[in-house]
């Protein structure tokens, strides 16, 4: 065997070792953020309130605005709370391949801060944005500058 052949074999062996040590499993295993690992939250038993009992309504169309969009399923839920009470709840809908949550929120006095919660069935986790919006019956269903896209992972662990 010639010296050139030995060098080529050694180079191929070295490259094979390097590729094996840089596999996607090794990279992902240590770099997955905690909020994307499977949790142990059970599916919430949220019940949509009878919105006809509320004189004020805020209707919004919500899409996930972060990496959680990749984990959506038809078993997910989105809920709005005002002062600790459920004020609206919905599952996902889809139009043209876009998944969104048509959320109607009821309030007695047309005020309050809306807490938004999202249950991700794929990850068995409930994500929360405590001060998502001020209740506003005159708000556009798709927001001022386009669709509402809350980012539940921005405040994770804070």
Secondary structure, 3 states (H helix, E strand, C coil): CCHHHHHHHHHHHHHHHHHHHCCHHHHHHHHCCHHHCCCCCCCCCCCCCCHHHCCEEEEEEECCCCHHHHHCCCCCEEEEEECCEEEEEEECEEECCEEEEEEEEEECCCCCEEEEEEEECCCCEEEEEEEEEECCCCCCCCCCCCCECCCHHHHCCC
